[in-house]
Amino acid sequence: MAAERNLDEIRKAQDKWEKETLGEHQKGHPDRRKEFVTTSSTPVKVLYTPLDIPKLDYMNDLGFPSEYPFTRGVQPSMYRGRLWTMRQFAGMGTAEESNARYKFLLANGQTGISVAFHLPTIFARESDHPYSLGEVGKLGVAVDTLKDMEILFAGIPLDKVTTSMTINAPASILLAMYMVAAEKQGISSDKIGGTIQNDILKEYMAQKSWILAPKQSLRIIGDIMEYSTKHIPRWNTISISGYHIREAGSTAVQELAFTLLNGMEYVKVGINHGMNVDDFAPRLSFFFNAHNDIFEEVAKYRAARRIWAREMKETFGAKSDRSLWMRFHTQTAGCSLTAQQPMVNVVRTAYQALAAVLGGTQSLHTNSMDEALCLPTEDAVRVALRTQQVLAHESGAANTIDPLAGSYYVEALTNDMEDAAYKYFEKVEALGGVVEAIEKGFFQKEIAEASYRYQKEVESGDRKIVGVNDYILEGEDLTIPVLKIDPEVERKQVARLRKTKKERDNKRVQDALDGLRKASEGTENVMPHIVECVRAYTSIGEIFEVWRDLWGEWDEPKIF
C-alpha cells in the first residue's frame, strides 16, 4: 500500500510538472523535432519515472548476475574477472593472405579468430565453378578443400585460440575441415573450441544464403548437434544470429523476437533427435547486432537473456543453469556505416561497441571505418581493435556489472521489448511455427516493411544520418586507402584446387561420397561421413553436390 501511495504522489507531481514546468518552458523552447524515436522508430517519452515500471520486482525480473533470470549477466563477476573476447571478422583472398591477417590481429591483442568466407564457399561451390567467376577471394577467404583449411590456420595453436566461422548452409563441411586441420596439428577434437554460425533459419528470413529446403537443412543441423555433443564438446554448434536479421532492415524488436524463435526451433530439433536438452543447450550461442541507439540495444540484450532463461526452464524443462544462459557475440552494425565521410564510422562503431558492453556481451567484433567501401585495410582494422581496447581499459564501462540497471528508461524499454517479442511469438504460433511462417513469407515481409519504413525516414530527412542527408561535405573526396583483391588470387586458388584433386586418392574420395549419399538417404548421422570426405580432400562442392542431387535447391516464396 505504501508503494501505491508513493506512485500516486509521483503521478500527481509529474502531471503538475508537465503542465506548469515543462509546458511553460516549451512555449518558448519547443522540442527540436515533432517526435523522438529509437533507431527502430519506437516513440520515446520525454521522461521516465517509477510510473513506467510500477510492477518491477527486483528478484523476479532482475536478480543477480549468474542467477535466474540472468537479466544482469551470465557470469558472477562479468568483465571484472574476464573481459569479453575481442574478435575481428576477417578473411580475404587466399588462405595464405588470411592466415597473415589473423597473425597480425593476434599480435595486436585480438583474443579470438573470426573467419569470413568468400561467396563460392558460402554457397558450396568450388572456386573453378562457372558461378564463382569473379568472386574468388573477394568477400572472404577461399576454402575449397582441407588443404586450404590447413594453410589458413598454419602456425596458429587451435587448442589455445577459439575460432568463429560465419558459415551456414555448408557449416557441417567447414566444421569437419576445422576439426581435421586441428588433428593434423596434433590437437584432438575435444580440445578445440569455437563456433559455427550454422543458423539456416535466419538465412531464409534475411541473409538468403540458403541452399536446401528447411526440412533437409534442419536434419543436417540436428546431426551436427548430436555429433558435436559427443566428439567436439567445447564447440558451439549454432550461433543463433539476429545480426543478419537486423542488417536486412528489421527493427530491434524483430531482431530479438525472430532470433529467439529460431533458437527455440533449434532446441526442438535437438530434442527430436533424441537428445536431452541439458546435453546440447549449453553449446547454443547467440549473435546480435549493436546498432546506433545505445539504450534500445542494451534493453534488447537484457530482455533476450531473461526470455531465453524463462523459455528454456518453463517450456523445455532445462535443469542446468548453463542451459538457461544466453551467451552471445555482438558485432557493430555494418548497415549503419557510410561511404560518405568514412572516418565518422569510427565514432559510430565506438558507440555501438559501448552498447554491447553495457548490455553484457561475451564477445565483440568492431567494424572498420572502410567497410562500406572494401574489405578492411590493416590500419583500419587496427583502429577497430583499438576501439575495443580503449573501451575495455579506459572508459570505465567494464568496471561494474549491468551499470544501467534500475534506470527507469532502460527497465521500461526492457519490459516493452519483452512484451513485444511475446506478441510475435503468438503470431508465429498461429501461423503454425517458424518453418511454416518462413514458407508463408511472414518474416521476410515483416523485415522488408521495416526496412522500407526506415529508408523513407532517411530520404524524407525525418531521420538524420551524418554525412548522408545532413552535415554533407560539398565536393567530398575519399582519402582513405582502399583494399583491392588481386585478380591473380583466382588463378592461384583454382590451380591449388586442381592440384589437390590430381594428387589425392580419388578412389577414397568416391567411396566417401557414396557413404555420405547412403547415410543421407536414410536416417544415419551424416557427420562421420562428411569427416571421411574431408580427410580424403574431397572439395566442398563435391560434398554438397550429393545433397543437391538428392534433394534439390529450395525456392523461397515471393512476397509483395
C-alpha positions as CSV (number, residue, x, y, z in Angstrom):
1,M,0.0,0.0,0.0
2,A,2.9,2.3,0.8
3,A,4.3,1.8,-2.7
4,E,0.8,2.5,-4.3
5,R,0.6,5.8,-2.2
6,N,4.1,6.7,-3.4
7,L,3.2,6.1,-7.1
8,D,0.1,8.1,-6.7
9,E,2.2,11.0,-5.3
10,I,4.6,10.7,-8.2
11,R,1.8,10.7,-10.7
12,K,0.3,13.9,-9.3
13,A,3.7,15.6,-9.1
14,Q,4.5,14.5,-12.7
15,D,1.2,15.9,-14.0
16,K,1.9,19.2,-12.3
17,W,5.5,19.3,-13.6
18,E,4.4,18.5,-17.2
19,K,1.7,21.3,-17.1
20,E,3.4,24.0,-15.1
21,T,7.2,23.5,-15.7
22,L,7.7,21.6,-18.9
23,G,4.7,23.0,-20.6
24,E,5.6,26.6,-19.9
25,H,9.2,26.0,-20.9
26,Q,8.2,24.5,-24.2
27,K,6.2,27.6,-25.1
28,G,9.5,29.5,-25.6
29,H,11.7,26.5,-26.3
30,P,9.8,24.0,-28.4
31,D,11.1,20.5,-29.0
32,R,13.6,20.4,-31.8
33,R,11.6,17.6,-33.6
34,K,8.0,16.6,-33.8
35,E,8.6,13.2,-32.4
36,F,11.6,11.4,-30.7
37,V,12.0,7.8,-31.7
38,T,14.6,5.0,-31.3
39,T,16.5,3.6,-34.2
40,S,13.6,1.2,-34.6
41,S,11.1,4.1,-34.8
42,T,9.6,3.4,-31.4
43,P,8.4,6.6,-29.7
44,V,10.5,7.8,-26.7
45,K,8.7,9.7,-23.9
46,V,10.0,13.0,-22.6
47,L,10.7,11.5,-19.2
48,Y,10.7,8.1,-17.5
49,T,9.8,7.6,-13.8
50,P,8.8,4.8,-11.5
51,L,5.3,5.1,-13.1
52,D,6.8,3.4,-16.2
53,I,7.9,0.3,-14.2
54,P,5.3,0.0,-11.5
55,K,5.4,-3.8,-11.2
56,L,9.2,-4.2,-11.4
57,D,10.2,-7.0,-9.0
58,Y,13.9,-7.0,-8.4
59,M,14.3,-10.6,-7.6
60,N,12.0,-12.0,-10.2
61,D,12.8,-9.5,-13.0
62,L,16.4,-8.7,-12.4
63,G,18.1,-10.8,-9.8
64,F,21.9,-11.0,-9.6
65,P,24.5,-11.8,-12.2
66,S,24.8,-15.5,-13.0
67,E,21.4,-16.2,-11.3
68,Y,18.0,-16.7,-12.8
69,P,16.6,-14.9,-14.8
70,F,20.1,-13.7,-15.8
71,T,18.9,-10.3,-16.9
72,R,22.0,-8.8,-15.4
73,G,24.5,-11.2,-17.0
74,V,25.6,-14.9,-17.0
75,Q,28.9,-14.7,-15.1
76,P,29.2,-13.7,-11.4
77,S,31.8,-11.0,-11.9
78,M,31.4,-10.4,-15.7
79,Y,34.2,-8.1,-17.0
80,R,35.8,-7.6,-13.6
81,G,37.0,-11.2,-13.8
82,R,37.5,-11.5,-17.6
83,L,37.0,-9.2,-20.5
84,W,34.9,-10.1,-23.5
85,T,36.6,-12.0,-26.3
86,M,37.8,-9.5,-28.9
87,R,37.3,-10.8,-32.4
88,Q,37.7,-9.1,-35.7
89,F,35.9,-10.7,-38.6
90,A,38.5,-11.3,-41.3
91,G,39.1,-13.3,-44.5
92,M,40.4,-12.3,-47.9
93,G,41.8,-13.8,-51.0
94,T,43.8,-16.9,-50.4
95,A,44.3,-18.9,-47.2
96,E,47.9,-17.6,-47.0
97,E,46.7,-13.9,-47.0
98,S,44.0,-14.6,-44.4
99,N,46.5,-16.5,-42.2
100,A,48.8,-13.5,-42.3
101,R,45.8,-11.2,-41.2
102,Y,44.9,-13.5,-38.3
103,K,48.5,-13.5,-37.1
104,F,48.6,-9.7,-37.4
105,L,45.4,-9.3,-35.4
106,L,46.6,-11.8,-32.7
107,A,49.9,-9.9,-32.4
108,N,47.9,-6.7,-31.9
109,G,45.8,-8.1,-29.0
110,Q,42.9,-9.9,-30.6
111,T,41.8,-12.8,-28.4
112,G,39.8,-14.9,-30.8
113,I,39.6,-15.5,-34.6
114,S,36.5,-14.9,-36.7
115,V,36.5,-16.2,-40.3
116,A,34.8,-14.7,-43.3
117,F,34.5,-17.0,-46.3
118,H,34.1,-15.9,-49.9
119,L,30.8,-16.3,-51.7
120,P,31.6,-19.6,-53.5
121,T,32.3,-21.3,-50.2
122,I,29.2,-19.8,-48.6
123,F,27.1,-21.3,-51.5
124,A,29.2,-24.6,-51.5
125,R,30.7,-24.0,-55.0
126,E,34.3,-24.8,-55.9
127,S,36.5,-21.8,-57.0
128,D,36.5,-23.1,-60.6
129,H,32.8,-23.4,-60.9
130,P,31.3,-21.0,-63.5
131,Y,29.2,-19.3,-60.8
132,S,32.4,-18.5,-58.9
133,L,33.9,-16.4,-61.7
134,G,34.9,-13.0,-60.5
135,E,34.1,-13.8,-56.8
136,V,37.0,-15.8,-55.7
137,G,38.5,-14.3,-52.5
138,K,36.6,-11.1,-52.9
139,L,34.4,-11.0,-49.8
140,G,36.3,-13.5,-47.7
141,V,38.8,-16.3,-47.8
142,A,38.6,-19.1,-50.5
143,V,38.3,-22.6,-48.9
144,D,37.7,-25.5,-51.3
145,T,39.3,-28.4,-49.5
146,L,41.1,-29.4,-46.3
147,K,44.3,-28.2,-47.9
148,D,43.0,-24.6,-47.7
149,M,42.0,-25.1,-44.1
150,E,45.4,-26.4,-43.2
151,I,47.1,-23.3,-44.7
152,L,44.5,-21.0,-43.2
153,F,45.4,-22.0,-39.6
154,A,49.1,-22.9,-40.1
155,G,51.1,-21.8,-37.1
156,I,48.0,-20.9,-35.1
157,P,47.5,-23.1,-32.0
158,L,43.9,-24.3,-32.3
159,D,43.9,-25.6,-28.7
160,K,44.6,-22.1,-27.4
161,V,42.6,-19.8,-29.7
162,T,38.8,-20.1,-30.2
163,T,37.6,-19.6,-33.8
164,S,34.2,-18.4,-35.0
165,M,33.3,-19.3,-38.6
166,T,30.5,-17.4,-40.3
167,I,29.1,-20.2,-42.5
168,N,25.6,-21.6,-42.7
169,A,24.4,-24.0,-45.5
170,P,27.7,-25.9,-45.7
171,A,28.6,-25.4,-42.0
172,S,28.9,-29.2,-41.4
173,I,31.7,-29.4,-44.0
174,L,33.7,-26.4,-42.7
175,L,33.4,-27.7,-39.1
176,A,34.7,-31.1,-40.3
177,M,37.6,-29.3,-42.1
178,Y,38.5,-27.4,-39.0
179,M,38.4,-30.5,-36.8
180,V,40.6,-32.4,-39.1
181,A,43.0,-29.5,-39.6
182,A,43.4,-29.4,-35.8
183,E,44.0,-33.2,-35.8
184,K,46.9,-32.6,-38.3
185,Q,48.4,-30.2,-35.7
186,G,48.2,-33.0,-33.2
187,I,45.2,-31.5,-31.4
188,S,42.3,-33.8,-30.6
189,S,38.7,-32.7,-31.3
190,D,37.9,-32.5,-27.6
191,K,40.5,-29.7,-27.2
192,I,39.2,-27.3,-29.8
193,G,36.8,-24.5,-29.1
194,G,34.8,-22.1,-31.2
195,T,31.5,-21.6,-33.1
196,I,30.0,-22.3,-36.4
197,Q,27.1,-20.0,-37.3
198,N,25.0,-22.8,-38.7
199,D,21.8,-20.8,-38.4
200,I,19.9,-21.6,-41.5
201,L,16.6,-20.3,-40.4
202,K,17.7,-16.7,-40.4
203,E,19.1,-17.3,-43.9
204,Y,15.6,-18.0,-45.2
205,M,14.4,-14.9,-43.3
206,A,17.1,-12.4,-44.1
207,Q,20.5,-13.2,-45.5
208,K,19.5,-15.5,-48.3
209,S,22.5,-17.8,-48.4
210,W,20.3,-21.0,-48.0
211,I,20.7,-23.9,-50.5
212,L,18.5,-26.7,-49.3
213,A,14.9,-26.6,-48.1
214,P,14.2,-26.1,-44.4
215,K,13.4,-29.7,-43.6
216,Q,16.7,-31.1,-45.0
217,S,18.7,-28.3,-43.6
218,L,17.3,-28.9,-40.1
219,R,18.0,-32.6,-40.4
220,I,21.7,-31.8,-41.0
221,I,21.8,-29.3,-38.2
222,G,20.4,-31.9,-35.8
223,D,23.2,-34.3,-36.9
224,I,25.8,-31.6,-36.2
225,M,24.4,-31.0,-32.7
226,E,24.4,-34.8,-31.9
227,Y,27.9,-35.4,-33.3
228,S,29.4,-32.4,-31.7
229,T,28.0,-33.2,-28.3
230,K,29.8,-36.5,-28.4
231,H,33.0,-35.6,-30.2
232,I,33.6,-31.8,-30.0
233,P,32.3,-30.9,-26.6
234,R,33.7,-27.4,-26.4
235,W,32.2,-26.4,-29.7
236,N,29.2,-24.1,-30.0
237,T,27.1,-25.9,-32.6
238,I,24.9,-23.0,-33.6
239,S,25.3,-19.2,-33.4
240,I,21.7,-18.2,-33.5
241,S,22.0,-14.9,-35.4
242,G,19.9,-11.8,-35.0
243,Y,22.7,-9.8,-36.6
244,H,21.8,-10.6,-40.2
245,I,18.1,-10.1,-39.5
246,R,18.9,-6.6,-38.3
247,E,21.3,-6.0,-41.2
248,A,18.4,-6.8,-43.6
249,G,16.4,-3.9,-42.1
250,S,14.5,-5.3,-39.1
251,T,13.7,-3.4,-36.0
252,A,15.4,-4.2,-32.7
253,V,12.2,-6.0,-31.5
254,Q,12.0,-8.1,-34.7
255,E,15.7,-9.0,-34.3
256,L,15.0,-10.0,-30.7
257,A,11.8,-12.0,-31.4
258,F,12.9,-13.7,-34.6
259,T,16.2,-14.7,-33.1
260,L,14.6,-16.3,-30.0
261,L,12.0,-18.1,-32.1
262,N,14.8,-19.6,-34.2
263,G,16.7,-20.6,-31.1
264,M,13.7,-22.4,-29.7
265,E,13.2,-24.1,-33.0
266,Y,16.7,-25.5,-32.8
267,V,16.0,-26.7,-29.3
268,K,13.1,-28.6,-30.7
269,V,15.4,-30.1,-33.4
270,G,17.8,-31.3,-30.8
271,I,15.0,-32.9,-28.7
272,N,13.5,-34.5,-31.8
273,H,16.9,-36.0,-32.5
274,G,16.6,-37.8,-29.1
275,M,19.0,-35.7,-27.1
276,N,18.4,-34.4,-23.6
277,V,18.1,-30.7,-23.6
278,D,20.8,-30.2,-20.9
279,D,23.3,-32.2,-23.1
280,F,23.2,-29.8,-26.0
281,A,21.6,-26.5,-24.9
282,P,24.8,-25.2,-23.2
283,R,26.6,-25.2,-26.6
284,L,24.0,-23.0,-28.3
285,S,25.2,-19.4,-28.6
286,F,23.7,-16.2,-30.0
287,F,24.9,-13.4,-32.2
288,F,23.4,-9.9,-32.0
289,N,23.7,-6.6,-33.8
290,A,24.8,-3.4,-32.0
291,H,23.1,-0.5,-33.7
292,N,23.1,3.2,-33.0
293,D,20.6,3.6,-30.2
294,I,22.5,2.7,-27.1
295,F,19.6,2.3,-24.7
296,E,17.4,0.3,-27.2
297,E,20.3,-2.1,-27.8
298,V,21.1,-2.5,-24.1
299,A,17.4,-3.2,-23.4
300,K,17.4,-5.8,-26.2
301,Y,20.2,-7.8,-24.8
302,R,18.8,-7.8,-21.3
303,A,15.3,-8.8,-22.5
304,A,16.9,-11.6,-24.6
305,R,18.7,-13.1,-21.6
306,R,15.5,-13.0,-19.5
307,I,13.2,-14.5,-22.1
308,W,15.7,-17.3,-23.1
309,A,16.1,-18.3,-19.5
310,R,12.4,-18.4,-18.9
311,E,11.6,-20.4,-22.0
312,M,14.4,-22.9,-21.5
313,K,13.3,-23.5,-18.0
314,E,9.5,-23.4,-18.3
315,T,8.9,-24.6,-21.9
316,F,11.8,-27.0,-22.4
317,G,12.3,-28.2,-18.9
318,A,16.1,-27.5,-18.8
319,K,17.6,-28.1,-15.3
320,S,21.2,-26.9,-15.7
321,D,21.9,-23.2,-15.3
322,R,24.3,-23.4,-18.3
323,S,21.2,-24.4,-20.4
324,L,19.5,-21.2,-19.3
325,W,22.4,-18.9,-20.1
326,M,22.2,-16.8,-23.2
327,R,25.8,-16.4,-24.2
328,F,26.2,-14.1,-27.2
329,H,28.7,-12.5,-29.6
330,T,28.0,-9.0,-30.8
331,Q,29.0,-7.2,-34.0
332,T,28.6,-3.5,-34.5
333,A,26.1,-2.5,-37.2
334,G,27.6,-2.8,-40.7
335,C,24.4,-1.4,-42.2
336,S,25.0,1.8,-40.3
337,L,28.3,2.5,-41.9
338,T,28.5,5.1,-44.6
339,A,30.8,5.5,-47.7
340,Q,30.5,9.3,-47.2
341,Q,32.9,10.7,-44.6
342,P,34.1,7.2,-43.7
343,M,36.2,8.3,-40.7
344,V,32.9,9.1,-38.9
345,N,32.3,5.4,-38.9
346,V,34.9,5.1,-36.1
347,V,32.6,7.2,-33.9
348,R,29.5,5.2,-34.8
349,T,31.4,1.9,-34.1
350,A,32.6,3.1,-30.7
351,Y,29.1,4.0,-29.5
352,Q,27.7,0.7,-30.8
353,A,30.5,-1.2,-29.0
354,L,29.7,0.7,-25.8
355,A,26.1,-0.5,-26.1
356,A,27.2,-4.1,-26.5
357,V,29.5,-3.9,-23.4
358,L,26.8,-2.2,-21.3
359,G,24.5,-4.9,-22.4
360,G,26.8,-7.7,-21.2
361,T,28.1,-9.3,-24.4
362,Q,30.6,-12.2,-24.2
363,S,32.4,-11.5,-27.4
364,L,32.6,-8.5,-29.7
365,H,33.6,-7.5,-33.2
366,T,34.0,-3.8,-34.1
367,N,33.6,-2.9,-37.7
368,S,36.3,-1.0,-39.5
369,M,35.8,2.5,-40.9
370,D,36.3,1.4,-44.5
371,E,33.8,-1.5,-44.6
372,A,31.3,0.5,-46.7
373,L,34.0,0.6,-49.4
374,C,36.0,-2.5,-49.2
375,L,37.5,-5.3,-47.1
376,P,39.3,-3.6,-44.1
377,T,42.9,-2.5,-44.6
378,E,45.4,-3.3,-41.8
379,D,45.3,0.3,-40.5
380,A,41.5,0.4,-40.4
381,V,41.2,-3.0,-38.7
382,R,43.8,-1.9,-36.1
383,V,41.8,1.2,-35.2
384,A,38.7,-1.0,-34.9
385,L,40.5,-3.4,-32.5
386,R,42.0,-0.4,-30.5
387,T,38.4,0.8,-30.1
388,Q,37.6,-2.3,-28.1
389,Q,40.8,-2.0,-26.1
390,V,40.1,1.7,-25.2
391,L,36.6,0.7,-24.2
392,A,37.9,-2.1,-22.0
393,H,40.8,-0.3,-20.3
394,E,40.0,3.4,-20.3
395,S,36.2,4.0,-20.4
396,G,35.2,2.5,-17.1
397,A,32.3,0.6,-18.8
398,A,33.8,-2.7,-17.7
399,N,34.2,-1.8,-14.1
400,T,30.8,-2.8,-12.8
401,I,28.1,-5.2,-13.9
402,D,25.0,-4.0,-15.8
403,P,25.5,-0.4,-14.9
404,L,22.3,0.8,-16.5
405,A,20.1,-1.5,-14.3
406,G,17.5,0.5,-12.4
407,S,17.3,3.2,-15.0
408,Y,13.5,3.9,-15.4
409,Y,14.1,4.3,-19.1
410,V,16.2,1.1,-19.6
411,E,13.9,-1.0,-17.4
412,A,10.8,0.2,-19.2
413,L,12.4,-0.4,-22.6
414,T,13.5,-3.9,-21.5
415,N,9.9,-4.7,-20.4
416,D,8.4,-3.2,-23.6
417,M,10.8,-5.3,-25.7
418,E,9.9,-8.4,-23.9
419,D,6.2,-7.8,-24.3
420,A,6.6,-7.0,-28.0
421,A,8.6,-10.2,-28.5
422,Y,5.9,-12.4,-27.0
423,K,3.4,-10.8,-29.3
424,Y,5.5,-12.0,-32.2
425,F,5.7,-15.5,-30.6
426,E,1.9,-15.6,-30.6
427,K,1.7,-14.5,-34.3
428,V,4.2,-17.2,-35.4
429,E,2.5,-19.9,-33.4
430,A,-0.8,-19.0,-35.0
431,L,0.9,-19.5,-38.4
432,G,2.0,-23.0,-37.5
433,G,5.5,-22.4,-36.3
434,V,8.8,-21.0,-37.6
435,V,9.2,-23.2,-40.7
436,E,5.6,-22.7,-41.7
437,A,5.9,-18.9,-41.2
438,I,9.1,-18.9,-43.4
439,E,7.3,-20.8,-46.1
440,K,4.5,-18.3,-46.0
441,G,6.9,-15.4,-46.2
442,F,5.9,-13.9,-42.9
443,F,9.3,-13.0,-41.5
444,Q,10.5,-11.8,-44.9
445,K,7.6,-9.4,-45.3
446,E,8.0,-8.0,-41.7
447,I,11.6,-7.3,-42.3
448,A,11.1,-5.8,-45.7
449,E,8.4,-3.4,-44.4
450,A,10.6,-2.3,-41.5
451,S,13.5,-1.7,-43.9
452,Y,11.3,0.3,-46.2
453,R,9.9,2.4,-43.4
454,Y,13.4,3.3,-42.2
455,Q,14.6,4.2,-45.7
456,K,11.6,6.5,-46.2
457,E,12.6,8.3,-42.9
458,V,16.1,8.8,-44.2
459,E,15.0,10.0,-47.6
460,S,12.5,12.4,-46.1
461,G,15.0,13.8,-43.7
462,D,13.0,12.8,-40.7
463,R,15.9,10.6,-39.7
464,K,19.3,12.3,-39.8
465,I,22.4,10.4,-41.0
466,V,25.5,12.4,-40.6
467,G,27.3,12.9,-43.9
468,V,24.5,11.3,-45.9
469,N,21.4,13.6,-45.6
470,D,22.9,16.2,-43.2
471,Y,26.3,17.7,-42.4
472,I,27.3,17.0,-46.0
473,L,30.7,18.0,-47.3
474,E,30.4,19.5,-50.8
475,G,32.9,18.1,-53.3
476,E,33.9,15.4,-50.9
477,D,36.9,13.3,-51.9
478,L,37.6,9.9,-50.3
479,T,41.1,10.0,-49.0
480,I,41.3,6.7,-47.0
481,P,43.2,3.8,-48.6
482,V,41.0,1.1,-50.2
483,L,42.0,-2.6,-50.2
484,K,41.7,-4.4,-53.5
485,I,41.9,-8.1,-54.1
486,D,44.4,-9.0,-56.9
487,P,42.7,-10.9,-59.7
488,E,45.7,-13.3,-59.5
489,V,44.1,-14.7,-56.4
490,E,41.5,-16.6,-58.5
491,R,44.2,-18.2,-60.8
492,K,46.2,-19.3,-57.8
493,Q,43.2,-20.7,-56.0
494,V,41.9,-22.7,-59.0
495,A,45.4,-24.0,-59.6
496,R,45.7,-25.3,-56.0
497,L,42.2,-26.9,-56.1
498,R,43.1,-28.8,-59.3
499,K,46.5,-29.8,-58.0
500,T,44.8,-31.2,-54.8
501,K,42.3,-33.2,-56.9
502,K,45.0,-34.6,-59.0
503,E,47.2,-35.7,-56.1
504,R,44.6,-37.1,-53.7
505,D,43.3,-40.7,-53.6
506,N,40.2,-40.4,-55.9
507,K,39.0,-43.9,-55.1
508,R,38.9,-42.9,-51.4
509,V,37.0,-39.8,-52.4
510,Q,34.4,-41.7,-54.3
511,D,33.9,-44.3,-51.6
512,A,33.4,-41.4,-49.0
513,L,30.9,-39.7,-51.2
514,D,29.0,-43.0,-51.7
515,G,28.9,-43.4,-47.9
516,L,27.6,-39.9,-47.5
517,R,24.9,-40.4,-50.1
518,K,23.7,-43.7,-48.4
519,A,23.6,-42.0,-45.0
520,S,21.7,-39.0,-46.4
521,E,19.1,-41.2,-48.0
522,G,18.4,-42.9,-44.6
523,T,18.4,-41.6,-41.0
524,E,22.1,-42.2,-40.1
525,N,24.1,-39.3,-38.8
526,V,25.8,-37.7,-41.8
527,M,28.7,-36.1,-39.9
528,P,31.1,-39.1,-39.7
529,H,30.7,-39.4,-43.5
530,I,31.4,-35.7,-44.0
531,V,34.6,-36.1,-41.9
532,E,35.7,-39.0,-44.0
533,C,35.1,-37.0,-47.2
534,V,37.1,-34.1,-45.8
535,R,40.0,-36.4,-44.8
536,A,40.1,-37.6,-48.4
537,Y,40.4,-34.0,-49.6
538,T,37.0,-34.0,-51.2
539,S,36.0,-30.5,-52.1
540,I,33.1,-28.6,-50.6
541,G,31.4,-28.6,-54.0
542,E,31.7,-32.3,-54.4
543,I,30.3,-33.0,-50.9
544,F,27.4,-30.6,-51.2
545,E,26.6,-31.9,-54.7
546,V,25.4,-35.1,-53.1
547,W,22.6,-33.2,-51.4
548,R,21.8,-31.0,-54.4
549,D,21.4,-34.2,-56.4
550,L,19.2,-35.9,-53.7
551,W,17.1,-33.0,-52.6
552,G,17.5,-30.1,-55.0
553,E,17.7,-26.4,-54.1
554,W,14.9,-24.5,-52.4
555,D,12.9,-21.7,-53.9
556,E,11.7,-19.1,-51.5
557,P,8.1,-17.7,-51.5
558,K,7.5,-14.5,-53.4
559,I,6.2,-11.6,-51.3
560,F,4.8,-8.3,-52.5
